[in-house]
Amino acid sequence: MKKSKELLNIAINASLKAGLVIMELYDTAFNVEIKDDKSPLTDADKKASHIINCFLTPTGIPIISEENGQTDYIIRKNWKTCWVVDPLDGTKEFIKRNGEFTVNIALVTDGKPILGVIYVPAVKTIYFANVENNEAFKAKIESHTVTIETILKLAKPLQPKNSKSEKFEVVGSRSHMNEDTLSFIEGLKKEGKNVKIVSKGSSLKFCLVAEGNADVYPRYAPTMEWDTAAGQAICNAVGIRVISKKTSKPLEYNKENLLNSYFLVRK
């Protein structure tokens, strides 16, 4: 298998090229289909998926992706390493044209994310991490076609929030501020915390915690592995945990059921 650095570079390039085609369609009259699970699917999802597959398939590492047909677990359970991909996370945000959608690519080994890339094409911002090296970075770039060298020059290390901050910032979803989440927030207030809600769509919620713009992200709504793997890699690289509410352990990947349990993202 290629070295982690090379695989991370491949994932970064794949995310940039996917972001390029997504933005080419962003201001057009794109088609919206409804999948069997009632979630939306656009031309951008399909084209981004095709491009990412073109980058990742030559690595010889199998791919779990929202837009690929899912391989039976009897085969998948033998995968020590795999890619976990969401070509367009936040399709609802893409349809609303609010900019809060991402390209998510993670590399998972033994059920744990070890590399992660989240690209935000609407604002040309990329997050990437190598968990084994405890390194996570953010770079604001000028175009979707910049080189890896340029990204590395622009990259700044992510730094989680100082716990001594006066406000305790809680990340809320644009679409999933439900009763359980509100109860969690009320519990924090009863502890005497000065709670402020920060709303974001897609995997950007993980990035807010990893870069110090929020303290915690409670998720009491369904997610799939491709929604969280890249974000978990970025958080884990800077000491932020992504803990299952069901097992009290970190979320795991390439499970028989690709649906995640509810979880909490915090130090």
Stockholm file with secondary structure:
# STOCKHOLM 1.0

chainA/1-267         MKKSKELLNIAINASLKAGLVIMELYDTAFNVEIKDDKSPLTDADKKASHIINCFLTPTGIPIISEENGQTDYIIRKNWKTCWVVDPLDGTKEFIKRNGEFTVNIALVTDGKPILGVIYVPAVKTIYFANVENNEAFKAKIESHTVTIETILKLAKPLQPKNSKSEKFEVVGSRSHMNEDTLSFIEGLKKEGKNVKIVSKGSSLKFCLVAEGNADVYPRYAPTMEWDTAAGQAICNAVGIRVISKKTSKPLEYNKENLLNSYFLVRK
#=GR chainA/1-267 SS CCCHHHHHHHHHHHHHHHHHHHHHHHTSCCCEEECTTSCEEEHHHHHHHHHHHHHHGGGTCCEEETTSCCCCHHHHTTCSEEEEEEEEECHHHHHHTCSCCEEEEEEEETTEEEEEEEEETTTTEEEEEEGGGTEEEEEECSCTTCCHHHHHHHCEECCCCCTTCSEEEEEEESSCCCHHHHHHHHHHHHTTCEEEEEEECTTHHHHHHHTTSCSBEEECSCCBHHHHHHHHHHHHHTTCEEEETTTSSBCCSSCSSCBCCCEEEEC
#=GC SS_cons         CCCHHHHHHHHHHHHHHHHHHHHHHHTSCCCEEECTTSCEEEHHHHHHHHHHHHHHGGGTCCEEETTSCCCCHHHHTTCSEEEEEEEEECHHHHHHTCSCCEEEEEEEETTEEEEEEEEETTTTEEEEEEGGGTEEEEEECSCTTCCHHHHHHHCEECCCCCTTCSEEEEEEESSCCCHHHHHHHHHHHHTTCEEEEEEECTTHHHHHHHTTSCSBEEECSCCBHHHHHHHHHHHHHTTCEEEETTTSSBCCSSCSSCBCCCEEEEC
//
